[in-house]
Amino acid sequence: MPRGGPQAVSAMSEQPTPQLIAQRKHRRVPFAFQVEVEGARRHMGACQRVASAGLYVFTPHVIPAGEEVKLAFALPEESLTQIVTPGRVLRSQREDATVGTLGGMMILFTGLDSHDEQALRSFVLRCIRREEEYSQVRSLSLTGDRLRVYQARFFGTGEVQDSYVVDISQGGVYLRTLDLAKPGEKVFVDLYVPGAGEVTRVSGAVMWQRPHDPNNPGGAGLGIQFDEVPEHASDLISEFVQIFGTD
């Protein structure tokens, strides 16, 4: 998350338990950037996929397709503080636990100024290169496992996943998903951060689970604690925290 931009608030802090507090040994930083969407009301969402023409916002507060909105967000890896631009909802889907889809909207930019457009194009070019690198190294380095596998990748341009990482630390990740493993269950996390050059499959354990609440959608997810992180991956996470962290 860039300095000066909107702050991502981790839901890990909403319902702390003594066990969870004891586990907080590491600094957590956003892995998805926050987007403010203003239509008839203002809502906050999270983005891990962006293009020069628009972005996908994960949010339980979806707006019907065709409606005009105003977007406000800051881009990781860019020096600008914030982009504010009009947009139009191309498509939207509500959170649906029966099929495992998180709520979200694909929103097109309709009035970017030249400075913001240049910043977006620069960021998207890096996302494209990262997507190509990710696809290549993942196909070479990873094999199937019987345990459940979650992705923790920092931005790309591919299809929208029905899960995303809210924040990350050297100790673990907070994952927004409806594909819920049970507390104590062993899982894998496919870790990919800027400059990694490879996908590292890290084993972990589910520390807590927050199920879907139809009366208050948008909070379902998992807290995953890493068991062991290879030294090279640990160094990359540490660097990521220093670059993208906010105090």
Steps between C-alpha positions, in 0.01 A plus 500: 500500500654836405580756762225759531234285336189344653574272792399135480341383824549133572196312621740290707471775759120499518457207736836437670545207733783445751641230272487729197661788685779268607563411136545863389878501491534654154403819329214452253469714186228519232526259208194646324446873468181666614260667259226743601194466276246779517158460342186577695716412803869460571642150542850360540629207299828323426684456170763251386432524126525823303526591131548827316128494416362415843528290813321227694386591849416234758215631714175364646334833416457459124346757267291396199665488157476823303504737795749787521735517799801692627817309592779600736810284551878497518720264299777288651843569348399847382605830656164673454291531811154436360296460182147636494305425183147435375405150396216278386409156634539244221381198699443403859437189708381462855677283753358149468617232743311226312740528205796654684511839327597818681306817425660737253476733203692558178516879461616686187683831523309770312696819564866447590723804468830461314713478816286225655481312169880500470538372857246222437668392178837483674356289779311269261815437293671371814192288576515349150867410540428356841209296361724352230774421752250347742350272233840378390652428838184352647469242222862398555531509877176370648339160504165388633445442870224326687463785746301813423704767316433874516660768283682800645618692195563870470305633203460382145275543198338155482150389587355615830537241775225434752744573780765756578760573766406797718835529673825311544783478750801276546278292725200443276211642299140607541303354210153610392332187368186289521709183456552457872736253658448416868710646784802278555485360145828485309499687167741629237544858383646573157704810579600746228625853570678763286845387393447141614589334169323187620189382678574365846255251646493562875328271747278653763228444755159665523493705820144629472201482271223755444202344315266678260229705671206569265395790719847658489688379190857600432680350799541130420861387500795328664804591703788276389824473695806384305677194639834551328597758240814441291767760565481657153121538528529639852746762375261602222208534743718710730592728209135518393395606852764773505401638158122475519437520872338794672533598863 
